Amino acid sequence: MFRKIIHVSTRREGECLDLTPEVAAAVRESAVQEGVVHLFVQHSTAALTTIEYEPGVLADLVRALSVLAPDDAEYAHNTKWGDGNGRSHVKAALVGPSLTVPVAGGELCCGTWQQIVLLELDVNAGRERTVICTVTGE
């Protein structure tokens, strides 16, 4: 088993960061040829997924999440904590904090147009995010 911590800085809500190069580098560093890489973001207002890292589809994803958790809806979290990021928590829970990708031949098994992305969902700008990257296999 090999573990690497990936640190990223985000600037704004709706930002999508391509983590594929960092994850691929961790797989190479691990020397695992056949196995899996598991990613977990240690924050309740960020999420991980795969998507084609193309401006149009990224905008579509942000818009779709805004339909599911609208900016102008009332969130009990905001009433209790007053930080205004109730929608951020809901969006992150819908997408999820973790992702597992197969490794074969020492490489990620992502599809041709598939990248690993971190979604910044917090309304409060400028966050430092931590992703735990664990590679297991032989």
Salt bridges, closest charged atoms under 4 A:
GLU13 OE1 - ARG87 NH2 2.68
GLU13 OE2 - LYS91 NZ 3.56
GLU15 OE2 - ARG11 NH2 3.03
GLU29 OE1 - LYS4 NZ 2.72
ASP60 OD1 - ARG63 NH2 2.79
ASP71 OD1 - ARG87 NE 3.14
ASP83 OD1 - HIS77 NE2 3.14
GLU120 OE2 - ARG129 NH2 2.72
ASP122 OD2 - ARG127 NH2 2.79
